[in-house]
Amino acid sequence: LANKSVVSFVYLESKWTRSPKSSNITTSMQDNHLNASRACSKAMPSATSAPKDTDSDRIIWSPVNCRPQQTVAIIVPFRNRYSNLSVFLNHMHPFMRHQQLAYTIFVIDQRQPKLFNRGALLNVGFLEASKRYPYSCFIFHDVDLLPEDDRNLYTCEEQPLHLSVAIDKFAYKYVLA
């Protein structure tokens, strides 16, 4: 199963990786929103931008050529799975940039040697993200799951939505939890 994840990542990495010639533009997210007059569509080609907010320790990526429809916080509970985290981050950044959403990935680490408490970490992640910026969308993500299709939009609807109802572990069959 681990090999399947690596193979999937290599395929996805080749699909989303940019050429080294692409340039990144550093700007503030607020400037980005003020300067972009049109809204991003839900499936536009990728932009190049890496805004950094110098007033605090948060980094929010936002496209420079349009105004994102939502600002997304991706909350990832984490403990001692560094190889998974590296693969996850290297995959998610190009994936999210391709969807042209303003986003931040919050990795919430459990340092205590007790049993892993995913629910508590998700709650802490939500509270911490809410303190830092008024995100319009929260996505709770596992570090060992990677989206494989860019048609799976990481946006929020009016009702909660499960984004990974079919995964390769179950041969992509719909699984009710």
C-alpha positions, 0 to 999 in steps of 0.5 A: 500500500505504501508503494501505491502512495509513492507511485501516485505521488510521483505521477501527481508530482509530474502533473503539478510540478512547475518548471524552475523558470516560473517566477513567484511574486511576493506580495501581501494578501490584502494588496492581492485582493485590492489589485485583482478586479475579477473573481477566479473561476473554479478551474483556472490554470495555475498562477504564480504567487506566494504572498507572505503576511509580514505582520504575523507568522501566517502565510497565505498563498493567493493568486495574483491575476484574480480575486479568489472566491474563498479563503481556505484553511487546510487543517492537518492533524500530525504526529511523527509521520514526517515522510508522509508530511513531506509528500503531502506538502509537496503535493498539496501546494501545487494542487491548491495553487492550480485551483487558484484559491487563497489558502493556508495549510495548518499542520497541528502537531501533537507533542505529548506522548499520549495516544494520538487524539485526532479530534482534539488536534482538529479542534485546536487547528480550527481555533488557531486558524480562526484566530489568525484570519477570517477564513471562509472555508475549513478543510480537515485533512489527513496527512496520508491522503492525497487528492488525485484529480483536480476536479475535486475542488477544495472549496466549501459549499453551503453544507459540509462535504466529504472530499474523499469518498472513494480512495485507492485503498478501497479500489475507488469504491464508494465507502460509507463510514 
